[in-house]
Amino acid sequence: MAGTARRTTGEEKPAPIKTLPESVNRVLVVGHNPVLIDLVYDLTSLPKFIPMNPATLVALTLEGCEWSGLGPGKCRFAWAV
């Protein structure tokens, strides 16, 4: 529906990433807020009061599971600039 925004859940946001083959070891996700910042918060379980301004680059690591297991709290915050 044109002009209608829908907030996605923590399980829905990484859906395209979850389908990547395991041979892929790095992913660059580019997007807009609030969806992108919500994705970072969901995947890392970071407190939502940590500011992330426009044009912030964030690195996350996924350890101990495959892409298909990606979900809330599964990533570790590495850095932001």
N, C-alpha and C positions, 0 to 999 in steps of 0.2 A: 504494500500500500504506500503510495508516494506521500512523502512528507510526514510519515509516522516513524518515530524512532522507538526501538524496543531494547531495553536493557537485557543483556544476556546473563545467564548464571555462570558460576565458576566452572561448571562442567562443560558448558557450551562453547565458551571462548576459545579454548585451545583445540577445538575439534579438527581444524585443518592440519595443525601440527601433529596431532595424534596419528594421522594417516601416513606420515613420512616413513620411508623404509629405514631400517636400522643402519644402513650403510651411510646415511646422512649424519654427520656429527656436529654440524653447526647450522643455525638457522638465524636469518635476519628478518625480524618482523617490524614493519613500518606501519604506523597508523595514527589515529587521532584520539585525543581525550574526549570523553572520559573512558572510553572502552579500553584503550591501551594501558592507561594507568591502573584501571581496575584489574586488567589481566596480570600486571606485575604484582599488585597487592595480593590477588588470589593465588597465584602460583608460588609466591614466597611466604605468605602469611605475615608480611611486614605490617607494622602498625600504619594505619591509613593517614596518620598525621605527618609522615615523612613527606616533605614537599618534592614534587617532580614537575619542574617548569617546562613550558613548551621547548622543543628541540633537545630535550634531555636524552642522552644515550645511556641505556641500562644494560648491563651484562648479568645474565643469570646462568647458573649451572644446574644441570639435571644429572643427578648421580644415583645409581642404584636401581634404575628402572629404564624401560624402553620408552620410546615416544608414545606408544599406545597406552602407557601407564601415566602419562602426564595429567595432572589435575591439581586441585587446590593443595597448597603446602608442599608440593613435590620438588620445588626448585630452591636453590640457595642464591641469595643476592650476592653478587661478586663485586660490582662497582657501578658508579653512575658519574657522568660528567655532563 
